[in-house]
Amino acid sequence: MIVRLLFVRIKLLDTMKKSILTLSIAGLALLSACTKTEKQIASATLSETADNSKTIGTAKFYELSDGQIKMDLEINFASRADSNVAVHFHEHGDCGNMGENTHGHWNPTNENHGKWGSSAYHSGDIGNIVLDDKGHGSVSVTTDRWNIKDGDIKNIIGRGIIVHGGTDDYVTQPTGNSGPRVGCGVIELSK
């Protein structure tokens, strides 16, 4: 009887070990399937156009395992606290002349200006960012409309990022009536 009871206990422990191992493997597989790996591929430091020694934010770009690009943009612009600012990618990465050297909105697909994710919008139409009472705000965008491939129309490297002093109305063509260029940065490959 004792031998039989001992055999049942050993078999039960063996079954429990196999179950725990199976659950652990399944959990790890599920976790890895749900987690997108990301690698930082580019960045931009945003500065005031009136005084380019004053940094007002950063944009970091990551390549995800599914091939999409994610941008995490953060603004810390105390003089614009409690307001909305519009952010757009512009054609050229030259912040000179109060940001005017970036020229117009980056629009490689020749679409109308609009709100990100609507039926028509520029690939650089990031949109409005709400700044809190300290001038802090952020936005994250994930898309397949951008890449870092030389010669490709979707390439974001060398584009300017403009922070406007007003709110994008998402209607006025081609700029959204977003106001003056108060901040600027250039998207560069990460080193």
C-alpha positions as CSV (number, residue, x, y, z in Angstrom):
1,M,0.0,0.0,0.0
2,I,2.8,2.4,0.9
3,V,4.6,1.6,-2.3
4,R,1.5,2.1,-4.3
5,L,0.8,5.5,-2.6
6,L,4.4,6.5,-3.2
7,F,4.1,5.6,-6.9
8,V,0.9,7.7,-7.2
9,R,2.6,10.7,-5.6
10,I,5.6,10.4,-7.9
11,K,3.3,10.2,-10.9
12,L,1.3,13.2,-9.7
13,L,4.4,15.2,-9.2
14,D,5.7,14.2,-12.6
15,T,2.4,15.3,-14.2
16,M,2.5,18.6,-12.3
17,K,6.0,19.3,-13.5
18,K,5.0,18.6,-17.1
19,S,2.0,20.9,-16.7
20,I,4.0,23.7,-15.3
21,L,6.7,23.3,-18.0
22,T,4.0,23.3,-20.7
23,L,2.3,26.4,-19.2
24,S,5.6,28.2,-18.9
25,I,6.5,27.5,-22.6
26,A,3.1,28.6,-23.7
27,G,3.3,31.8,-21.7
28,L,6.7,32.7,-23.1
29,A,5.5,32.0,-26.6
30,L,2.4,34.2,-26.1
31,L,4.6,37.0,-24.6
32,S,7.0,37.0,-27.5
33,A,4.2,37.0,-30.0
34,C,2.6,40.0,-28.4
35,T,5.8,42.0,-27.9
36,K,7.0,44.0,-30.8
37,T,10.7,44.5,-30.7
38,E,11.9,48.0,-31.5
39,K,15.3,49.4,-32.5
40,Q,16.0,53.1,-32.5
41,I,16.9,54.2,-36.0
42,A,16.6,58.0,-36.0
43,S,16.0,61.0,-33.9
44,A,15.6,64.8,-34.0
45,T,16.3,67.4,-31.4
46,L,13.7,70.3,-31.6
47,S,14.9,73.8,-30.8
48,E,13.2,77.2,-30.7
49,T,13.4,79.0,-34.1
50,A,14.0,82.3,-32.4
51,D,16.9,80.9,-30.4
52,N,18.2,77.6,-31.6
53,S,20.3,77.2,-28.3
54,K,17.0,76.5,-26.5
55,T,15.9,72.8,-26.8
56,I,12.1,72.3,-26.7
57,G,11.8,68.6,-27.4
58,T,12.8,65.4,-29.1
59,A,11.5,62.9,-31.6
60,K,12.8,59.3,-31.5
61,F,12.1,56.9,-34.3
62,Y,12.0,53.1,-33.9
63,E,11.9,50.3,-36.4
64,L,9.4,47.7,-35.2
65,S,9.7,44.0,-35.9
66,D,6.7,44.2,-38.3
67,G,8.6,46.7,-40.4
68,Q,6.6,49.8,-39.3
69,I,8.2,52.9,-37.9
70,K,7.1,54.3,-34.5
71,M,7.8,57.9,-33.5
72,D,7.7,59.1,-29.9
73,L,7.7,62.9,-29.9
74,E,8.0,64.9,-26.7
75,I,7.8,68.6,-26.3
76,N,8.8,70.7,-23.2
77,F,8.1,74.3,-24.2
78,A,7.3,76.3,-21.1
79,S,6.6,79.6,-23.0
80,R,3.7,77.7,-24.8
81,A,2.2,76.2,-21.7
82,D,-1.6,75.6,-21.7
83,S,-1.9,75.6,-25.4
84,N,-2.0,73.4,-28.5
85,V,0.8,73.3,-31.0
86,A,0.7,71.8,-34.5
87,V,3.6,69.5,-35.6
88,H,4.4,68.6,-39.2
89,F,7.3,67.1,-41.1
90,H,8.6,69.5,-43.8
91,E,10.5,68.9,-47.0
92,H,14.0,69.9,-46.0
93,G,16.2,69.5,-43.0
94,D,17.4,73.1,-42.7
95,C,16.0,75.0,-39.7
96,G,17.6,78.4,-40.9
97,N,15.6,81.6,-41.4
98,M,13.2,80.9,-38.4
99,G,12.4,77.4,-39.8
100,E,11.4,78.8,-43.3
101,N,14.3,76.9,-45.0
102,T,12.4,73.6,-44.3
103,H,10.0,74.8,-47.1
104,G,6.5,73.2,-47.3
105,H,4.9,70.1,-45.7
106,W,6.5,66.8,-46.7
107,N,3.8,65.2,-48.9
108,P,5.4,62.4,-51.0
109,T,2.0,61.0,-51.9
110,N,0.5,64.3,-53.1
111,E,-2.6,64.1,-50.9
112,N,-4.6,66.9,-49.3
113,H,-3.6,68.2,-45.9
114,G,-5.7,66.6,-43.1
115,K,-5.8,64.9,-39.8
116,W,-3.6,61.9,-39.3
117,G,-5.5,58.7,-40.1
118,S,-8.3,60.4,-42.0
119,S,-9.2,59.7,-45.6
120,A,-6.5,62.1,-46.9
121,Y,-3.5,63.5,-45.2
122,H,0.2,64.3,-45.8
123,S,2.6,61.6,-44.5
124,G,4.0,64.5,-42.4
125,D,0.7,65.7,-40.9
126,I,1.4,64.7,-37.3
127,G,-1.3,67.0,-35.9
128,N,-2.0,69.0,-32.7
129,I,-0.3,68.3,-29.4
130,V,-1.8,69.6,-26.2
131,L,0.7,71.2,-23.9
132,D,0.0,71.1,-20.1
133,D,0.6,73.9,-17.6
134,K,4.3,73.3,-17.7
135,G,4.5,73.2,-21.6
136,H,4.8,69.4,-21.7
137,G,3.1,67.2,-24.3
138,S,3.7,64.1,-26.3
139,V,2.4,62.0,-29.1
140,S,3.3,58.5,-30.5
141,V,2.6,57.6,-34.1
142,T,3.2,54.1,-35.7
143,T,3.0,53.8,-39.4
144,D,4.1,52.1,-42.6
145,R,4.1,55.4,-44.4
146,W,7.7,56.1,-43.3
147,N,11.1,54.4,-43.8
148,I,14.8,55.2,-43.8
149,K,15.7,53.7,-47.2
150,D,17.9,55.8,-49.5
151,G,16.0,57.0,-52.6
152,D,12.6,55.9,-51.4
153,I,9.8,58.5,-51.4
154,K,8.9,57.4,-47.8
155,N,12.3,58.2,-46.5
156,I,12.1,60.5,-43.4
157,I,15.9,61.1,-43.0
158,G,16.8,64.7,-43.6
159,R,13.2,66.0,-43.2
160,G,12.5,68.9,-41.0
161,I,10.1,68.7,-38.1
162,I,8.3,72.0,-37.5
163,V,6.4,73.0,-34.3
164,H,3.9,75.7,-35.2
165,G,2.6,78.3,-32.8
166,G,-1.0,77.6,-33.5
167,T,-3.5,74.9,-33.9
168,D,-4.0,72.9,-37.1
169,D,-7.5,73.2,-38.4
170,Y,-7.0,70.1,-40.6
171,V,-9.0,71.8,-43.4
172,T,-7.0,74.8,-44.8
173,Q,-4.9,73.7,-47.7
174,P,-2.0,73.0,-47.7
175,T,-1.0,73.9,-44.2
176,G,-3.9,73.7,-41.8
177,N,-3.5,77.4,-40.9
178,S,-1.2,76.3,-38.1
179,G,0.6,79.6,-37.4
180,P,4.2,80.6,-37.2
181,R,7.1,78.2,-37.0
182,V,8.3,78.4,-33.4
183,G,10.3,75.2,-33.2
184,C,12.4,73.1,-35.6
185,G,14.5,69.9,-35.8
186,V,16.0,67.7,-38.4
187,I,15.5,63.9,-38.5
188,E,18.9,62.2,-38.6
189,L,20.0,58.5,-38.5
190,S,20.9,57.2,-35.1
191,K,24.6,56.5,-34.6
